[in-house]
Amino acid sequence: MPLFFYFLIALMLTSCSPKFWELKSIKGAFLELDEQVSSDSSVIRQFFSYKQLLDSSMNEVIGCIETDMPLVKSGAYETLLGNFAADVILSQAQKIIGKKPDLSVITTGGLRIPLYRGQVTVGTMFEFQPFDNEMVILEIEGKHLYELFEYHLQRKNTAIGNAKIVFESGNLSEALINGKPYDPEKVYTVVISDYLADGGDEMKFWQKSLRREYLYVKAREMFIDYFKAISAEGKQATASLENRFVVR
């Protein structure tokens, strides 16, 4: 076999062999951004159209608020903002599933800004509910639902809709769910975020639920839809304190 043929085979084998790169060094430097660094007009032009589109969407007025709802993340058994949020997700869930859930639950720490009297925009709701949590319906036995009452008694960070709970001297003395006496043997339906349903904020008791149904809607979308709906009816959002959770 000619020598050239051997040379050709060797060349083909070496050219097809994998190449391994080895990192020799890393170099970096800090660039101070101040007035001496000029803006890049091409970048600004590229993103300006996107900003205009985003602003037009975020600045859309979707409704009005009648009552100031201050931000109280913890330390209170009941708040205006918490009642409002719990009532909204309850009513919106009812529209989706065609019947009213027994109760709604949301933690006040997840409500990120206060809501004051005046106009509400889509952007307001993105600030109010910046998370992409999906809403779900849980079915849970009453004996495990009792852990929610104990949880809020200790944490003071939960808003509960469609319920009235009374504790006296550390013991549960009265509990009404959907207008009926609390029954440890009953299976209750709860509208809640998937984050809390998965045990977020140390609500591990939700993991004892019997069934979960996804509503395929985010909490933020529920609030946006709510404001649009009441605005179409000429109404404004409001809230009140109703002694939903009383400790004596």
N, C-alpha and C positions, 0 to 999 in steps of 0.2 A: 504494500500500500504506500503510495507516495507520501513523503514527509509533509507536503502541503496539506494533505487530507487530515493528518493527525493535528496539525496546527489549527485547522478550521474547526474540528470537533472541540478542542480545548478552548478556543475562543468563544464558541457557542455556549459551552457549559459555564464559563466564568461570567459571561454577560447575562445569563439567566439567573445566576445565584442572587439571593436577597442581599440587600445592602443594609447595614446597620449603622445608624447615626449615633454618635456619642456627643452629649452636651459638654462642651469644654468650659464655658463660663457664662455668667449672666451679668449684664451691666444695666444699671438704671440711674435715673436722675430725677430730682424734683423740679418741676416747672412752676414757678410762682405765677398765679394768675392775678394780675392787677390791671390798672388802667393802661399800662404800656402794651398789653397784649390786645391787639385789635381783633374785632369780631370778624368771622368769616361770612361774608354776605351771601355766598353760594349756599351755605348750610342754612342760613336764616330763610332764604327764599324757598328752600326745599321743604322746610317744616312749617312755614307760615300758613300754607293752605290747609294742612292738617290741624293746626291750632285753631284756625277759623271754624273749621267743621266741628271740632270738639267743643269750642266755646258756644257755638250756636245750639248744640245739644244740651250742654250742661246748664246753660242760662235759660232754658225753657221753663217758664212759670207753670207749675202744675196745680197750684192750690194756695190756700191761705190758712193761717192759724189764728184762732181767736184768743187763746189763752197762753200766757207764758209758761213754758215747761222747763224749769232749771235742770241743770245736770247734777244729779246726786248719785254717784257710783256705788256707794255703800254707806252703811250706818243708819239706814232708815228702813222700816218695815214696809212702807208704802210711799210712792212718789207719783207726782203728776205724770212725769215722763214715762215711768215704768207702766202705769195704768194705761196710758195712751198706746204704748207699743204693744202691750199684751192684748188690748182690745182690737187693735188693727190686725194682728196676725190671726186672731180668732175669727174675725169677720171675713177676712180674705180666704182663710182655709174653708170656711163654710161655703163660700161661693164655688170653690174648686171641687169639693167632695159632695156637695149637695145636702149636707146636714151639718149641724153645729157640733164641733168637738166638745167633749165635756169640760175641758179647760185648756188654757194656753200658758206657756212658760217661756220667759226670756230673762236673762241676767242683765242687771242694770250696767254692769261693766262693759257690755257689748254696745251700749248706746253712747256714741263717741262725742256728740256735741249736744248742747241744749237746743230747744226749739222755741223761738220767740214769736210773738204776734207779728203778723205781716205775711208777705209772700214767701212761698216755698218753691224752689227750683229743683230740677233733676240733680244738679250739683250738690244741693243741700242734702239730698238723700244719700248721695255717695259719701258725703262726710259723716252723716249720721250712722250709716251702715256700710262701712268700707269693705266688709268681708264678703266673700263669695259663698257663704254658708247656704246649703240647700235646706228647705223646710220639709219636715216629715211629720207623719201621724204615727204615734206610738200607741199600742195597746198594752196596758200595764195593770196588774192586779192592785187593788186598793191597799193591800198590806204592804206593798212596796212603795206605793204613792205616798204613804205616811212618811217615808224617809225624806221626801221633798219638804214637808212641813217642818221636820226637825232641822233640815239643812238650812232653810231660810231663818228659822228661829235663832240659829247660831251665826249665820253669815250676814244676814240683812243685805242681800245683794240680788234678790230675785223679785220679779214681777209676775203675778199670777192673775190670769183673767178667768172670769166666770166662776169665781170661788170666794168663799168667806171663811177664814180660819181664825179661831180664837184660842189662845193659850192662857191658862190661869195657873200661877205658881209653878210654871214649867211643865204643866200637863195640858194636853189637848182637851178643851171643854166643849168646843163647838166646831163643826166643819160642814159646810154646805158646798156641794159641787153641782154646778148646773141647776141650782135651786133645790137640790135634794140632799138629805143627810148623807154624809160620807159613809160608805160601806166597805170595810176591809176585804169582803169577799167579791165585790163587784169588779169587773174589768172596765177600766176607764180609757177613753181616747184623749190623747194629748197632742196638741200641735206645738212643735219645738224644732230648733235647728238640728241638723245632723251633727254639728260639733258638740252640742250638749248631749244629744242622744248617744254619742260615742263615749261619753264619760268626761267631756271637757268641763273645766272649772270644778273638778273633783266631784261631779255628779255621777258617781259610779252606779248608783241605783237604777239609772235608766237602762243599763245593760241587762237588767232582769226583765225587760219588756218581752211580751209574748210575740209581738208582730210589729213590723215597721213598713209603712207605706210612703214612698217618695211622692212629693207633690210636684216635683220638677219645676220649682220656682224658688228663686233666692229671696231671702228676707227683704233685701233692698227693693226688689221688684214688687213685693207685696205692698210696701209703703208708697211707692210711686203709683201703682194702680189704685190704691186707696184714695190718694189725693186727687187724682184725675177723676175718679168716680164721684166724689162728693162735690168737687168743683163744678162738674157738669150739672149737678142738682142745685147749684147755688148755695152750697153749705160751706162752712169753715170747720177746721179741726179744733177740737176742744178736749179737755180732760178735767177730771175732778177726783178728789180724795173721798173714798167711800168706805173706809174701815174694812178693807179686804183682809188685812192681817193685823190682828189685835193681840197685844201681849199685856196682861195685867199682873 
